[in-house]
Amino acid sequence: MTFCFIQALERCGPGATYGTILTSMRSAIKNAGSGGSGGGDVVTSLISMLLTGGSLSAGGLRQEPQLTACEAFDVYRKPF
């Protein structure tokens, strides 16, 4: 999950909102679970296992990035 968070921050850039970061994290997890990284080497397999909860044949999203706050706000308008 931390790896996806760092990737999301790098991809979204300085103007990122909480919503775009969460969307990017979800996308990275789904891609790792479906083999979307395309490498197939040991490192790619290990990262995929870590992102999908420790199983190469996980069959779907097993982790869901979430955000908690003490008050409601629009995640697609508030900058990170």
TIRO-2110 file (N, C-alpha, C; in Angstrom, 1 decimal):
// TIRO-2110
0.8, -1.2, 0.0, N, 1, A
0.0, 0.0, 0.0, CA, 1, A
0.9, 1.3, 0.0, C, 1, A
1.9, 1.2, 0.8, N, 2, A
2.8, 2.4, 0.8, CA, 2, A
3.5, 2.6, -0.5, C, 2, A
3.9, 1.5, -1.2, N, 3, A
4.5, 1.7, -2.5, CA, 3, A
3.5, 2.3, -3.5, C, 3, A
2.2, 2.0, -3.4, N, 4, A
1.2, 2.6, -4.3, CA, 4, A
1.0, 4.1, -4.0, C, 4, A
1.1, 4.4, -2.7, N, 5, A
0.9, 5.8, -2.2, CA, 5, A
2.1, 6.6, -2.8, C, 5, A
3.3, 6.1, -2.7, N, 6, A
4.4, 6.9, -3.2, CA, 6, A
4.3, 7.0, -4.7, C, 6, A
3.9, 5.9, -5.4, N, 7, A
3.7, 6.0, -6.9, CA, 7, A
2.7, 7.1, -7.2, C, 7, A
1.6, 7.1, -6.5, N, 8, A
0.5, 8.0, -6.7, CA, 8, A
1.0, 9.5, -6.6, C, 8, A
1.8, 9.7, -5.5, N, 9, A
2.3, 11.1, -5.3, CA, 9, A
3.2, 11.5, -6.5, C, 9, A
4.0, 10.6, -6.9, N, 10, A
4.9, 10.9, -8.1, CA, 10, A
4.2, 11.1, -9.3, C, 10, A
3.1, 10.3, -9.6, N, 11, A
2.4, 10.5, -10.8, CA, 11, A
1.5, 11.7, -10.8, C, 11, A
0.8, 12.0, -9.7, N, 12, A
-0.1, 13.1, -9.7, CA, 12, A
0.5, 14.5, -9.6, C, 12, A
1.7, 14.6, -9.1, N, 13, A
2.4, 15.8, -9.0, CA, 13, A
1.9, 16.7, -7.9, C, 13, A
2.4, 18.0, -7.9, N, 14, A
2.2, 18.9, -6.8, CA, 14, A
0.8, 19.4, -6.7, C, 14, A
0.0, 19.4, -7.7, N, 15, A
-1.4, 19.9, -7.6, CA, 15, A
-2.4, 18.8, -7.3, C, 15, A
-2.0, 17.6, -6.8, N, 16, A
-2.9, 16.5, -6.6, CA, 16, A
-3.9, 16.8, -5.5, C, 16, A
-5.1, 16.2, -5.7, N, 17, A
-6.1, 16.2, -4.6, CA, 17, A
-6.1, 14.9, -4.0, C, 17, A
-6.8, 14.8, -2.8, N, 18, A
-6.9, 13.5, -2.1, CA, 18, A
-7.6, 12.5, -3.0, C, 18, A
-8.6, 12.9, -3.8, N, 19, A
-9.3, 12.0, -4.7, CA, 19, A
-8.4, 11.5, -5.8, C, 19, A
-7.6, 12.3, -6.4, N, 20, A
-6.8, 11.8, -7.5, CA, 20, A
-5.7, 10.8, -7.0, C, 20, A
-5.2, 11.1, -5.8, N, 21, A
-4.2, 10.2, -5.2, CA, 21, A
-4.9, 8.8, -4.9, C, 21, A
-6.1, 8.8, -4.3, N, 22, A
-6.8, 7.6, -4.0, CA, 22, A
-7.1, 6.8, -5.3, C, 22, A
-7.5, 7.5, -6.4, N, 23, A
-7.8, 6.9, -7.7, CA, 23, A
-6.5, 6.3, -8.2, C, 23, A
-5.4, 7.0, -8.2, N, 24, A
-4.2, 6.5, -8.7, CA, 24, A
-3.7, 5.2, -7.9, C, 24, A
-3.9, 5.2, -6.6, N, 25, A
-3.6, 4.1, -5.8, CA, 25, A
-4.4, 2.9, -6.1, C, 25, A
-5.7, 3.1, -6.3, N, 26, A
-6.6, 2.0, -6.7, CA, 26, A
-6.2, 1.4, -8.0, C, 26, A
-5.8, 2.3, -9.0, N, 27, A
-5.4, 1.8, -10.3, CA, 27, A
-4.1, 1.0, -10.2, C, 27, A
-3.1, 1.4, -9.4, N, 28, A
-1.9, 0.7, -9.3, CA, 28, A
-2.1, -0.7, -8.6, C, 28, A
-3.0, -0.8, -7.7, N, 29, A
-3.3, -2.0, -7.0, CA, 29, A
-4.0, -3.0, -8.0, C, 29, A
-4.9, -2.5, -8.7, N, 30, A
-5.6, -3.3, -9.7, CA, 30, A
-4.7, -3.8, -10.8, C, 30, A
-3.8, -2.9, -11.3, N, 31, A
-2.8, -3.3, -12.3, CA, 31, A
-1.9, -4.3, -11.8, C, 31, A
-1.4, -4.2, -10.6, N, 32, A
-0.5, -5.2, -10.0, CA, 32, A
-1.2, -6.6, -9.8, C, 32, A
-2.5, -6.5, -9.5, N, 33, A
-3.3, -7.8, -9.3, CA, 33, A
-3.6, -8.5, -10.6, C, 33, A
-3.7, -7.7, -11.7, N, 34, A
-4.0, -8.3, -13.0, CA, 34, A
-2.8, -8.5, -13.8, C, 34, A
-1.6, -8.3, -13.3, N, 35, A
-0.4, -8.5, -14.0, CA, 35, A
-0.1, -7.3, -15.0, C, 35, A
-0.7, -6.1, -14.7, N, 36, A
-0.6, -5.0, -15.6, CA, 36, A
0.8, -4.4, -15.7, C, 36, A
1.7, -4.8, -14.8, N, 37, A
3.0, -4.2, -14.9, CA, 37, A
3.8, -4.9, -16.0, C, 37, A
3.4, -6.1, -16.5, N, 38, A
4.0, -6.7, -17.7, CA, 38, A
5.3, -7.2, -17.6, C, 38, A
6.1, -7.1, -16.5, N, 39, A
7.4, -7.6, -16.5, CA, 39, A
7.6, -9.1, -16.4, C, 39, A
7.0, -9.6, -15.3, N, 40, A
7.1, -11.1, -15.2, CA, 40, A
8.3, -11.6, -14.5, C, 40, A
9.2, -10.7, -14.1, N, 41, A
10.4, -11.1, -13.4, CA, 41, A
10.2, -11.3, -11.9, C, 41, A
11.2, -11.7, -11.2, N, 42, A
11.0, -12.0, -9.8, CA, 42, A
10.6, -10.7, -9.0, C, 42, A
11.2, -9.6, -9.3, N, 43, A
10.9, -8.3, -8.5, CA, 43, A
9.4, -8.0, -8.8, C, 43, A
9.0, -8.0, -10.0, N, 44, A
7.6, -7.7, -10.4, CA, 44, A
6.6, -8.7, -9.7, C, 44, A
7.0, -9.9, -9.6, N, 45, A
6.1, -10.9, -9.0, CA, 45, A
6.1, -10.6, -7.5, C, 45, A
7.2, -10.3, -6.9, N, 46, A
7.2, -10.0, -5.5, CA, 46, A
6.4, -8.7, -5.1, C, 46, A
6.5, -7.7, -5.9, N, 47, A
5.7, -6.5, -5.7, CA, 47, A
4.2, -6.8, -5.9, C, 47, A
3.9, -7.6, -6.9, N, 48, A
2.5, -8.0, -7.1, CA, 48, A
2.0, -8.7, -5.9, C, 48, A
2.8, -9.6, -5.4, N, 49, A
2.3, -10.4, -4.2, CA, 49, A
2.1, -9.5, -3.0, C, 49, A
3.0, -8.5, -2.8, N, 50, A
2.8, -7.6, -1.7, CA, 50, A
1.6, -6.7, -1.9, C, 50, A
1.3, -6.2, -3.1, N, 51, A
0.2, -5.4, -3.3, CA, 51, A
-1.2, -6.1, -3.3, C, 51, A
-1.2, -7.4, -3.6, N, 52, A
-2.4, -8.1, -3.7, CA, 52, A
-2.7, -8.9, -2.4, C, 52, A
-1.9, -8.7, -1.4, N, 53, A
-2.1, -9.4, -0.1, CA, 53, A
-1.3, -10.7, 0.0, C, 53, A
-0.3, -10.9, -0.8, N, 54, A
0.6, -12.1, -0.6, CA, 54, A
0.2, -13.3, -1.5, C, 54, A
-0.5, -13.1, -2.5, N, 55, A
-0.9, -14.3, -3.4, CA, 55, A
-0.8, -13.9, -4.9, C, 55, A
-0.1, -14.7, -5.6, N, 56, A
0.1, -14.4, -7.1, CA, 56, A
-1.3, -14.6, -7.8, C, 56, A
-2.1, -15.5, -7.3, N, 57, A
-3.4, -15.8, -8.0, CA, 57, A
-4.5, -15.2, -7.1, C, 57, A
-4.4, -14.0, -6.7, N, 58, A
-5.4, -13.4, -5.8, CA, 58, A
-6.7, -13.2, -6.4, C, 58, A
-6.7, -13.0, -7.7, N, 59, A
-8.0, -12.9, -8.4, CA, 59, A
-8.8, -11.6, -8.1, C, 59, A
-8.2, -10.5, -8.1, N, 60, A
-8.9, -9.2, -7.8, CA, 60, A
-8.3, -8.3, -6.8, C, 60, A
-9.0, -7.2, -6.6, N, 61, A
-8.5, -6.2, -5.6, CA, 61, A
-8.8, -6.7, -4.2, C, 61, A
-7.7, -6.9, -3.4, N, 62, A
-7.8, -7.3, -2.1, CA, 62, A
-7.5, -6.2, -1.1, C, 62, A
-7.0, -5.1, -1.5, N, 63, A
-6.7, -4.0, -0.7, CA, 63, A
-7.5, -2.8, -1.2, C, 63, A
-8.0, -2.0, -0.3, N, 64, A
-8.8, -0.8, -0.8, CA, 64, A
-8.2, 0.4, 0.0, C, 64, A
-7.6, 1.3, -0.8, N, 65, A
-7.1, 2.5, -0.1, CA, 65, A
-8.3, 3.4, 0.4, C, 65, A
-8.2, 3.9, 1.6, N, 66, A
-9.3, 4.7, 2.2, CA, 66, A
-8.7, 5.9, 2.8, C, 66, A
-9.6, 6.9, 3.1, N, 67, A
-9.2, 8.1, 3.7, CA, 67, A
-10.2, 8.4, 4.9, C, 67, A
-9.7, 8.7, 6.0, N, 68, A
-10.5, 9.1, 7.1, CA, 68, A
-10.2, 10.6, 7.5, C, 68, A
-11.2, 11.3, 8.0, N, 69, A
-11.0, 12.7, 8.4, CA, 69, A
-12.0, 13.0, 9.5, C, 69, A
-11.8, 14.0, 10.3, N, 70, A
-12.7, 14.4, 11.4, CA, 70, A
-13.9, 15.2, 10.8, C, 70, A
-13.8, 15.6, 9.6, N, 71, A
-15.0, 16.3, 9.0, CA, 71, A
-15.0, 16.0, 7.5, C, 71, A
-16.3, 16.1, 7.0, N, 72, A
-16.4, 15.8, 5.5, CA, 72, A
-15.9, 16.9, 4.7, C, 72, A
-15.3, 16.5, 3.5, N, 73, A
-14.9, 17.5, 2.5, CA, 73, A
-14.9, 16.8, 1.2, C, 73, A
-14.8, 17.6, 0.1, N, 74, A
-14.8, 17.1, -1.3, CA, 74, A
-13.4, 16.7, -1.6, C, 74, A
-13.2, 15.4, -1.7, N, 75, A
-11.8, 14.9, -1.9, CA, 75, A
-11.2, 15.2, -3.3, C, 75, A
-12.1, 15.6, -4.3, N, 76, A
-11.6, 16.0, -5.6, CA, 76, A
-11.4, 17.5, -5.7, C, 76, A
-11.6, 18.2, -4.7, N, 77, A
-11.3, 19.7, -4.7, CA, 77, A
-10.2, 20.1, -3.7, C, 77, A
-10.1, 19.3, -2.6, N, 78, A
-9.1, 19.7, -1.6, CA, 78, A
-7.7, 19.2, -2.0, C, 78, A
-6.8, 20.1, -2.1, N, 79, A
-5.4, 19.7, -2.5, CA, 79, A
-4.7, 18.9, -1.3, C, 79, A
-3.9, 18.0, -1.7, N, 80, A
-3.2, 17.2, -0.7, CA, 80, A
-2.1, 18.0, 0.0, C, 80, A
END
